[in-house]
Amino acid sequence: MTMVSELGRRAKAASKFLAGVTSAQKDQALVRIAGALTLGANKILQANAQDIEAARANGLTEAMIERLTLNHKRIGQMAAALEELIALPDPVGSVLGGMVRPNGLKISKVRVPMGVIGIIYESRPNVTVDAATLCLKAGSAVILRGGKEAIHSNRALVGIMCDALEEAGFPADCICLIEDTTRQSSQELMRLNGYVDVLIPRRGAGLIQAVVQNATVPVIETGVGNCHVYVDSSADLEMARRIVVNAKAQRPSVCNACETVLVHRDIAEAFLPRLFADLREHGVQLRGCKTTLAVLQQGETLPEGLTAAAEEDYATEFLDYILACRVVDSFGQALLHIDRYSTRHSECIVTGSYANAQRFTAQVDAAAVYVNASTRYTDGGEFGYGAEIGISTQKLHARGPMGLQELTTYKYIVLGDGQTRE
């Protein structure tokens, strides 16, 4: 038995334990984890420093290093997020519906844990805590396979959480970490049938496609966010400027950040110079179409921070201080662009037209569609659901922020008193 399959066996056994614990017991385990993370902050930061040093040596971008970095504030935020998670209602055991049949059978549809959830992700060590604790609250064991960039941080975090679980009377195997960061371990997890009930890949188009194409266990796609903001001809330009800058620059390394701004030709000359000035103040480079360049060009040279966009730029999730820009001739052309390049995550229109807003929300195919608001709001906490494991960009089982309810399934419980079918 390989290391990965052994972890699968142990996680499966732990899932049987979790199926029998109460909400109060799970919450008490989460309380212990929150306290342990706070007390273990220095140990976590020492491990994280090793990851950051390696990241710089390997030439990771500053945006990716920002995703990787932990500090006392972020560890405090992890603990605070756990307090919010504890306060959320436990979905396990809730009755979704029921009926009494004419023959006397009492049928109930009841929410139950998934069992074992596998998660493959990159870079962000806070995902280790988010994923582990969400799965625990939802009654499932978890197998974590993080990226090599955060391996020292992940070992420290999982070690602290497992110690806290054992103090609470839970098996440490409720949270399993695959420490082998080679491709082979990922591929083995993708095929861990009989142990893994669902696999969730987070971040990176390449990673997600590799999982979708190679996994034999059920998969929920999450994370890739080639998100657009379309500035309509009727838009309030000051509002549009604020939304685009926030959607791009507030935190560019996350999946709900804007990657392309589409601008209607009728307002391009009034809007683009002001937007470009604001983006430059935030260190954002603009990659523009020919019309964008013509509007912003100064004399015979392009200003600093502006380059010509290649076609592949419109298909790229930059996760960095880079924004693609295209001027479109019509509302319909904006829709066609979004339909071609969108990853179905989050799309926005800034408009003063009720008719265009209605048409946009009806015709744009995405997990979250915005009218006059930043795409940065696509988040379980911002939607009022509490913590989430990721943003599902598919349509089956779950779509959008995946919180506690989306990490469960259901079964039918049928009570009888001797009925037999004729």
N, C-alpha and C positions, 0 to 999 in steps of 0.2 A: 504494500500500500504506500503510495507516495505521500509527501507531506501535505499536499493540497487535499487529497482524498481523506487523509486522516483528520484534517481540520473539518472537512465536511461531515465525517462520522460524528465527531465530537459536538459540532454545532447542532446536528440533528437530534442528538440525545438531549442537549440543553433546551432545544425547542419544546420537547415534551414536558420538561420541567416548567417552562414559561407558560405553557397552555393551562397549567393548573394553579397559577398564582393569582392573587387578588390585585385589584387596582391599588389598594393601600400598600401592598408589599412592593409593587413596582415603583410607586412614588417614593417609598422609603429608600429603595436602592438608588434612585435618581438623586435624592437628597445627599446621600453619602458620596456619590460621584461628584456632585457640585462642590462639596466641601473638600474632597480630595484634590480636585483640580486647583482650587485656591491655595491649599497648603503645599501642593507640589509645583507651584509656579516656577521657582528657581530651577528645579530639575528640568522642567519643560523648556525653559528658555535656554539652558545650557545645550540641550539637544538641538533646539531650533538654530542656535548659533552655528552648529556644525553644518546644518543643511544650507544656511545662507552663505557660509564660506565656500562650500562646494558649488553652490549655484553661481556665485560670482566667478569662480575659477573656470566654470564651464560655459561662461558667456551668456547666461540667461538675461533677458531684458529686465529693465527696472520695473516694468509693469508686472512681470511674472514673479520677480523677487518680492514685490509688494504683496502679492497673493500668498506667498510662502511665509512671510514674516509674522512672528508672534511677538507680543509684548505684554506687559502686565495689564494694560487696558483691554487687549483682546482676550486674554485669559479671563479677566473679570466679566467680559461680555459673554463668554462661553458659560460661565457659572450663572449669570443673569438669565441667559436663554433657557437654561435648565429649570430655573424657577418658573419661567413662563410655561415651559412644557409640563411641569408638574401640575400647574393650575388648569391645564386643559382637560376636558372630560375624556375618559378612557372609552374609545369606540368599541372595544371588545365586549361582546355580550349584549350589545344594544340590538333591539328587535326592529328590523326594517319593515316588517309587515307580517300579516298572518291571516288565517281564515279557519273556519270550521266547515268541513265538507258535509254534504247530506248524510254520508255514512258514519258521521261522528268523528272522523279523523281531525285532529287539531294540528295544523301545519303552521310553523313559524319560520321566518327567514331571519337568521341571526348572524351578526357580524363576528368573525373569528380571525385569529392571526393567520398570516401567510405560512409561517413555519420557519424556514431559513431563507433569508434575503442576502444575496451576494451583491456587493457594490464595488465597482472598479472606478477609480477616480485619479485625478492628477493634482499635484502641487499643494492645494490648500489644506493645511493640517486641521483647521477648524471643522472641515467636513468629517474628519474622523470622529470627533465628538458628536456633531450633529447627527450623523448617520447612525452611530451606535446607540445613542440614547433615544432617538425617534423609533428605531426598530424595537428597542426594549419596551418602550411605552406601548407600542402596538402589539406587544406579545410575541415578537419573533426574535430568534437568534440571528446574528449577522456575521458574515465573513467579509472582511475588509481587505481590499487589495489596492493600496495607494501607490503613488508614483515614487520613483527612486529619489526625486528631488526632496521629498519630505520624510524619508524613511526613519531618520533619527527622531524627529518630532513624533512621528506616528508610534514608534516603539514606546516612547516615554508616555504618551497619552493613553495608549491601550493598556500598558502596564499599570498605570495609576487607576484607570477605570476598573480593570479586572480585580485588583486588590480591594477596591471599594465594594465590588459585587460580592466577593467572598465574605467580607465583613458583614454584609447584609444577608448572608445565607443563600446566595445564588451561586450557581456554577460559574466559574470564570469563563467557561466556553460559550457563554451567552454572547461574548464579543471575541471573535477570532480575527487575528491579523496575519495575512500572508506576508512574511518578511522577505521572501524571494521576489525581487522586482524585475526578473527577466520576463520576456514575452511568453516563455513556456508556462509559467505559473498562471498568467492571464488566460491563456488558451485552455489550460486544464480546468480553471474555474468556469469557463464558458461551457464546458461539457460535463459538468458535475451532476449529471442526471441521477436522481434517486436521493440526492442530498440537498441541492439548491432548488427552491420552489420558484424563485424569480430573481433575475439578474438586472441590476440597474447601472448602466454606465453613465458617468458624469464627466462633462467637459471634453472638448477636443473633437472636431469632426472626424479625424482619423481614427481615434479610439472608438467612438460610437459606431462608425461604419464597420470597423473590424469586429466588434461584438455582434452587431446585427447579422453580419455575413457568416460568422463562424460559430456562433453559439447554438447549442442544441437544447439548452434550457430556455424557458420563457424569458423574454426581454422586454423592458419598458425603456424606450428611448427618452433621454433627457438632455437638456443643456445647450446644444449648439444654437447660438443666437445671432444670426445675421439680420439684425433688426433695422427697420427703416423709420424715418420721420419724413412725411410728405407735407410740405408747406404749400397749401392751396392758394389760388389767386385771391381768395377772399379773406385770407388769414390776417389776424392782428399781428403785425410784424414784430412788435416788442414781445408779445407772448411767444411767438415762434422762436425768436432768438433765445429767450430764457429756456424754453423746452429743449431745443437742440443742444445748447451748451450743457445743460444738466444731464441730458441723456447720454452725451458723449464723455464729458470731462469729470463728472462727479465721482465716478469710479469706472475707468475704461476697461478694466481687466475682468469684468463680470459679464455673464451671458445676456443680461437684459440691457446692456449698453447699446446705444445707437452706433451702427457701422456705416450707414449711408443716409445722407439727406437728399431728398428730391425736392426741387424748387420749381414752381410753375414759372414759365417764361415771362408772364406778365408782371411779376414782381421781382424778378431776378436782379435787375439793376438797383432797385431800392433796398433789397434785402441782403444780397451777398456781401457787399463791402462791410456792412455793420457786423454780420455774422463772422466773417473772416477775421476782423479785428478782435472780436471777443474770443474766438478760438485760439488765436495767436497768444493772447494774454494767458491762456490756460495751457500753453505748450502743445496745442493740437496741430498736427500737420494736415493740410487739406489736399486731397487728390481729386482734381476736377476734370470734367468733360471739356470739350473745346469751347462751349459757350461760357462755362464757368471761368475758364482761363481768360477769355476775351473781356469779360466783365471786370476781372480783378487785375489784369495785367497793367503794369506801370511802365509806360514807354515801350521799349523793345525787350525788356526783361521781366521775368516773373518775380514777384516779391518773395522774400524768404518765407518758407513754410508752405509754399504752393507748388505742386508739381502736376504734370498731366496724369490722369487716371488711365490705367490699362483696363481692359475688359475684365480681367480676372479680379481686379480690385473690388468690383461690385459683387463678387461671389465670396469675398473673404471676410471671415470673422477676425478682425485685427487684434482685439483684446489689448489694445495699446492706444497711445495718443495719436491715432490716425483716423481720419474720417474721409470717406469717399463722397463725392458730390456730383449729381447730374441734374441739369436743367431739362425739364420735360415740357412738351408743347401743350399738354392737356391732362385733365384728370384721368382720362382713359389710359394715357401712356404711363402715368404713374402706377396705375393698377397693373398694367402689363409688366412693368419692371419688377414690382414687388412679387407678382406671381412667379416670375422667372427665377428670382434670386433669393426669395425668402426661405428661411428654415422653419417657418410656421411657429415661431416663438412669440414675438411681440412686435406689433406694427402700429404706427401712429399717424393720424392726420391732424394738422393744425388748420382749422377752417372757421369761417364765419357763416358758412352755408349749411343750414339744417339738412337740405336735400343731399349735399355731398357727404355730410357726416353719416347719414342713413345709408347711402349707397356704399360708402367705405366699410362700415361695420357689417353690412350684408354680404359683400363680395370678397372681402379679404379673408383668406383662410389662415388663421393663426390661433394659437392657444389664448392669446390676449390681444384685443384690438382696442386702441385708445383714440379718443377724440379730445384734443386740447389738453393733453397731460403727458408727462415724461414716461417713456418705456421702463424707466428704472423702478417703477412700482410693481413690476411683476415679481412678486415675492410672497411667500406664505404669510409672513408676519404683516406685511403691508396690506394684504387682502383680509386680514383678520382671522386667519386660520391657525396662527401660531407657526411654529417651526415647520420646515419642509425639507424633503430629501433632494429636491430638484424640481425643474420645470419640465413636465412631460410635453413633448412636441408631437406625440402621436394621438390617435383618436380612440383606441380601444382601452378599456378598463379605467384609465385616468388621463386627464388632459389639464395642462396648466400646473399650478403649484401642487406638489404631492405631499400632503400632510398626513396626519395620523389615519384618517379614514381611508385614504388611497393606499396605505400600506397594509390594509387588511383585505380579506375576502369575506365570503359568507357561505353558510350552508343552511340547509333546510332541516329542521328538527320536527319530526312527525310523531305525535302521541296518539296511541290507539288503545282500544280495550278488547282486542281479539279479532279485529276486522281481517277478512281474507277477501281477495279479489276473485270475482266470478269470471 
